């Protein structure tokens, strides 16, 4: 039941909050880029640094998305 609530909140925010929508899109794009690195058997030092940089950006975006979700829940409960 809780997961369904979370999904409903995300759906509402995707439709109504431009910042959340942008962060969500960026998150998906970063996941794809990181997966490309992960599919390689070996990463050069530069690729490893880029992968870590992308992970940090993805985490920061995810943190902000959770903050937006928390703010939304606080306003609507």
C-alpha positions, -999 to 999 in steps of 0.1 A, spaced: 0 0 0 28 24 9 45 19 -25 13 27 -43 11 60 -24 47 68 -33 41 61 -69 9 83 -68 29 112 -53 56 108 -80 30 108 -107 13 139 -94 47 157 -91 57 147 -126 26 163 -139 26 194 -117 62 203 -106 86 214 -133 117 210 -111 107 175 -101 100 166 -138 134 179 -148 152 161 -120 134 129 -128 144 131 -165 180 139 -156 180 109 -131 169 85 -158 195 99 -183 223 96 -157 213 60 -150 217 52 -187 251 68 -188 263 50 -157 250 17 -171 271 23 -202 302 26 -180 291 -5 -160 288 -26 -192 325 -21 -199 349 -47 -187 375 -21 -179 373 16 -174 402 40 -180 410 63 -151 392 91 -169 361 70 -174 362 60 -138 364 96 -127 335 105 -151 314 76 -138 319 88 -102 311 124 -112 279 112 -128 270 92 -97 275 122 -75 252 143 -97 226 116 -98 227 113 -60 223 150 -55 193 150 -78 178 121 -60 182 138 -27 164 169 -41 136 147 -55 131 132 -21 131 166 -5 104 177 -30 84 146 -22 87 153 15 76 189 11 46 177 -10 35 152 16 38 178 44 16 202 25 -10 176 16 -14 157 48 
